[in-house]
Amino acid sequence: MHAFLWPDIHSGGTTYVTDNIKIRLYMATDNKKIQNLISNRQVREAFIEASKDVLTDKTSQTYFLQILRVRNNVALLQEDMDSIRKAADKGNPYMQLAYARLHECLMPEPDSLKTYIKYFEEAMEAGIPDALAYLAASYRDGDFGEVDLGKYHDNLRLAMDEGSEKAAQQILRDKIFGNFGVEADPRKVSDDITEYIDRCKADGTIIDPTFYYLMASADEKLGRTGSAMDEYETAYDKGHLPALLALAFIHCCDENGNVVDKTEFEKILDRGRECRCSDSFLTYSMLVDDELYESCTDDEKAHINKHLAEDLETAGCLGDDFGPYYLATYYEDGTMGFEQDFSKAFSLYARGAILRNTSCYEAMVRMILDDHTAPAEYDEKFAYNAAYLCLMLGGDTLGEVIRGYRKGF
């Protein structure tokens, strides 16, 4: 099916197989420098180091792919976008994958969807199975015009059979939460990942910390809070930034997700800000509600407003789709010291929608069809198309889509 131009990433090794995991294990020479950079959350530096020998060295390839599997990591490579594109256009398939991921995660241009599909396809044809795993998600999200969960699952399985750890991770994630038509079985996932990690340790194989994060998610789902906490700690210590927010919730929140230890929660978020973790910027908004804001002095309110604006804008720049959403709600409602501005709110909802946030799609549809507060150039046709896109992504807009069909859209 694919012309594998870089066979060194597929040759040798043994295959580890369970119901949910089928991954090629390679005896890669441990590169302390790259691993230390990743563990110290120096993502860009680790990426540059791995790039040096990525076409010929299995260890560099392993770390390079590992870095790209985390959306937050990809966002930290924005300043290198031009140099990554140049290397991609010269035929480096790993840089093709990286350039595609930048467009997929950040959607920086109007044609980003076409761009990332093009470069994923080039990387896939060059023999990088992770590219096929990312393309599989395009069938899930309707990027090709229609949602096709059959193709999504088939392509994930094919990518995993060809050696994609990304595909295996997505299959495990769907199994933990019962997503996309998959029956939930977090216990089986936890057991499989435990066995897989033990095998990797015995074989001297580099372990992507995402597996520790997924095992923690499965154990948390099973109520094994102590084990989950340890696994999240391990994932974070090995450089997986999203694990930090999970730790914050376990340490500082009640079972409903309400923050009960704000001091410790803020300390954890400060750690996240230092390493540019988008979740840490986003979650500042959880610490402030209307009651708290109204009890503050004018100076304190100004301080809160400034930090909310800066943090949510930063989260959005790092590719977090809820950053624009929460900021938009403040502008739409005129709360937390933000002057009510429907145009600004709609623009922010549109930005979040581009990043596939269904709540943003729903808000745009509401502003056009129900509240009539959207800018005049956004008409019913736009609204019903947004409702359809939202529905494909799993949003709650079936009623609007039906209404659109009945009206001839």
N, C-alpha and C positions, 0 to 999 in steps of 0.2 A: 504493500500500500504506500509506504513512504520510502524515499531514497535517503538512506542514512549516510550522510556525508561525513559525519564525525563518529565513526564506529567505536572509538575508544571509550565513549560513555556507556556502551552497551556490551562490550566484550568482557569475558571473565566473570568472576563472582558466582555466588549461589543465590537461589531464590527462596525467600521466606514466604510461606503461604498459609493463610487462614481463610475463613469465609469472607472476611472484610478487608484483609490486607494481602497483597501480592506484590512484593518489592524485591528488586535485585539488590543484593548486598555485595559491596565491593571492599576489598582490603585497601583502604586509602591511607597514605602516609599522613599522620597527624601534623597539621600545620598550626603550631602554637600561636604564631603571630596573628593569623586570621581569626582563630577561635578567641583569642584574648581581646581582639578589637570588637568582636561581636558581643562577648560577655560584658565588655565595658560600655556597651551601647554606642560604640563609635561606628555606626552603620556605614556611613559614606566611606570612611577610611577602609573598612573591611571589604566593601564592594570594589574599591579601586585596587586593593591588594589582590583580591581574587581574580580581577579582570586580567592581570598581567599574564597569567599562564592558563587562562580558561579554555583555550582551544586544545591544549595538550595534556593537562594535568587533571586527573580525576578528583583530587582533593579540592582544587580550585573550583572545578565544576560543581562539586557538591555544595560548597559554601555559597557560591554564586547563586545557585538555584534556591538554596535555603533562604537567602536574604530576600529574594524577590517574592517569596510566598507570603510575606506579611505586608499588608497594605501600608501600614505605617512606615515600614522600611522604604518602600517604593517612594513615598512622599518625600523622604529625606534626600532623594537623588535629583530633585528638581533642578538644581543649579548645573547638573551635568547633562541635561537633556540634549543639548546641541551636540556635545561630543559623543554621546551614546547614539544619537541618530546618524552621525557621520560614520561611526564604526559599523552600525547596522547596514547602512547603504553600501558599505564596502564588502558586505557578505558575511560578517561575523554573526552566526545564528544566535549566540548568547545575547549579544547586544540587540538583535532583533526582538528577542523575548523581552529584554529590559525596556526597550522603547515602547513596545506594545503595552507592557504593564503600566508604564507612566501614563499613557493615554487612557487605559482602561480604568485606572484608579482615580485619576485627577480630572479627566475630560477637559483638558485645557483649551481645546480648539473646537470650532463648530463641526469639523469633520473627524473628531477623535474616534468615533465609533468605527468609521471606515478605516481609519489609520490603524487602530489596534487589531482589527480583524486581518488586515493585510499583513502586518508584521508577525502576528501569531501564526498565520498560514505559512509564511516563509520559514519561521523557526521550526514549525512542525515538519515541513518538507525536508528540512536539513537534519531531522532526526532527534529533536528534543521533545520528548513525550509530554513534559509539563505544558507545552504550548497547546497540545490537543486537549488537555484538562481545562485550560482556560477557555478554549473555544467551546467546550461542552457547556460551560456556564452561559454562553451566548444563546444556546438553544433554550436553556432554562429561563432566561430573562427576556426572551423575545427579541433579541437584537437582529435576527434575520427576518423579522416581520411577524412571526407567530411563535407562541410558546410550544415547544415539543419536548415534553419530559422523557419520552421514549428515546429520542436522540441524545438527550442530556445524559441519561443513565448508560446508554450503549457506548457513548464516546468516553465517559469516565472509565468504564470497565476496560475499554480498549487501551486508553492511555495508561491505566495501571498495569495492564498486561505487558505494555512496552517499557515499563520501568518508572512511571511517574509517581513520585511520592506525593505530589500535589493532589493527584487523582485519589490516591489512597486516603489522604487526609480528608478530602471532601466527602468521600463515601462514608468514612467514619463519623464525620460531623452530622451528616444526614441521618445516620443510624442512631446517634445519641438523642437527637431531638425529634425524630420522626418526621423529617422534612421531605417535601416533594414526592409524596406517595410511598415513602419508605417506612416500614414498621419500626418503631423505636425499640431499641434493645441496648440501653447503656451498660448493662452488666456484661454482655458479650463484648462490647467495645472495650471496656476497661480490662477485661481478661486478655483480649487479643493484643492490646497495646503493651500490657505488662509483659506478656510472653515475647513480643517483638523487641522491646527494649532489652530484655535479658539476653536475647539472642544476639543483638547488636553488640552489647558489652562483651559477650564471650568471643565474638568474631572480630572485635576491634573496629567495628564500623561506626562512622560518625552518625550521631543521632540528631535529627532535626528537633529542636526544642518544642516545635508545634505539637509533637506527639505527647510530650508531657502536659501541655496545655489541654489537649483533647482528653487525655486520661483524667485530668483534674475535672474537666467539665462533666465527664461521665460519672465520676465518683460524687461530684456535687449533686448531680441529678438523682443519685441513689441515696443521698443523705449522708454520705461518708465525708463529713466536713473536714475532719482532721487530715485524712489522706489527701483530699482535694487541696487543702492549704499547703501541704508539703510539696505537692506536685506543681502548684502554681509558683511557689517559691523557686523550685528547680528550673521551671521554664523561664522565669524572669532572670535568675542568676545566669542562665545560658544565653540571654539576650533577647528573649521573646517579650517585647514591650507590652502587648495587650494583657499579659498576665498580671501586670501591676494593678490595673483597675479591678480585676477579679479579686485580688488580695484585699483591696480597699473595701470592697463590698463585704467580704467574709469577715474582716476584722472590725468593721465600723458600722455595719448596717443591720437592721433587724430582718426578719424573714420576709417582710414586705418590701425590702429595698430602701427603707427610710434610714437616713443617716442618724445614728444615735451617739456617735463619738466624733464630733466635728473637728476637734483638735487633731486627732490622729489621722482622720480622713484628709485634712488639709496637708499634713506632713507627707502623706503618701502621694498626694497630687503634686506637691512641690517637687518630689523626686521625679515624677513623670514629666513635669515641665522642663526640668533640667536636661532630659534626654529627648525632648521634643515628641513626647507621646501624645497623640491627638486626643485620646480619651481623657487625659488629665486636664487638658484645656476645656474640653466640653463639659466635664462633670462639675466644674465650678458653679454652674447654674443650679445644681442640685442643692447647694448649700444655702440658697437664698429663696425665700418665698415672699408673697405679698405682705404677710403679717410682719415678718422680720424687717422688710424694707421700710414699711410705714412707721415702724418704731424707731428708726434711725434719725440722726440729726441730718441737716442739709449737707454737711461736709461728708458724712458717712454715706449718704445716698449718692453723692457725686463719685465717691470712691468705688462704690459697688457698680454704678453704671459704667464707669471707665473700664473696670476689670471684666465685666460681662462682655462689653463690646470687643475688647482686645482678645479675650480668651476664645470667644465664639468665632471671631474672624480668623484667628489662628487655626482653630480646629478645622474650619472650612478649607483654609489654604492647605492643610495637611490631608485633605481628602475625606474628612469626616462629614457624612451627609446630614447629621443632626445639628452640626454647628450652624449652617444657614437656616435650618428649620427653627431652632429656638430663638435665634436673633430676629427672624422674620415675625415670630409671634409677638415679640416685644414691640416691634415697630407697628404691627397691625393693631395691637390693643392699646398702644401708648402707655405701657407699664414700665416699671423699673427705671424711670427717668428718661425713657426714650420718647421722643416726640412722635405722635402718631403720623405715619407716613405710609399710605396704602401702596404707592408706587414702589417704594423701597422694599416693603414687605413682599410684594409680588415678585420682584426681582430676586430676592433671596430665596423665596420658595422655588422659583425656577432653577436657581443654581442647585439647590438640594435635589430637585427632581432629576436634573441631569446626572446626578450621582446616585440615582435609583432610590431615592427616599419616597416611599409611598405616601407618607403623611404630607409631604410637600405637594405631591400631585393632587391629593385630596383637597388641600387648602386652596390651590389654584382653581380647581373646579368649583369649589364653594364660592370663592370670591367672584367668579364670572357668572355662574348660573343663579346663585341664591342671594348673595350679599350685594352684587353689582358694584363692587369696590375696586375691581381690577382696572388697569389702564384700558382706555377705549379700544385700542387696536387688538385686544384679545377677545375674540368673539365666541359664539356658541360652537362653531366648528373646532376651534382650538380647544375648547373645554371638553368636548366629547372625545376628541382624540387623546387628550390628557387622561381622561377617565379610562379609556381603553388601555393605554399604556400602563396605567396604575393597576388595573385589573390583572394584566399579564404578569405583573410583578408580585401579585398576591394582595393587592390593596382592596379596600372595601368600597368599591365603586360600581358594583354590578347594577344597582338601581339607575345610576346615571347613564351607564352604557345602554341599558334597555331603553331608557328615555330617548337617548340619541338615535337609536335604531328606529324607534316609533316616529321620530320627527324627520326621518329621512337622511340622517348623517351616516 
